[in-house]
Amino acid sequence: MIQNKKRKEVTLDANIIELLELQAKREGRKLKNFMEYVLCEKANDFQLTEDYKKMMDKTLDDFDKGNIKFKDWDAVKKEMYKNDV
């Protein structure tokens, strides 16, 4: 089975690393394995609520009707910083 994995770097406070290492040892895991496990569990724990689904349906409907306008990140940054100059 071929797995499509991406590598990401994470920077954490030394105290957080120490706590994670302790938890990993308690579970008989290496730190990296423990962190991957925790992140996978958290990602798979996400559940869509009915309220969230309704809100997203309304947002998509408003977008389709042209009631919502989106700007790309560069345009937003220009607006944010134009008053700083």
Secondary structure, DSSP 8 states (H G I E B T S, - for coil): -------------HHHHHHHHHHHHHTT--HHHHHHHHHHHHHHT----HHHHHHHHHHHHHHHTT------HHHHHHHHHTTT-
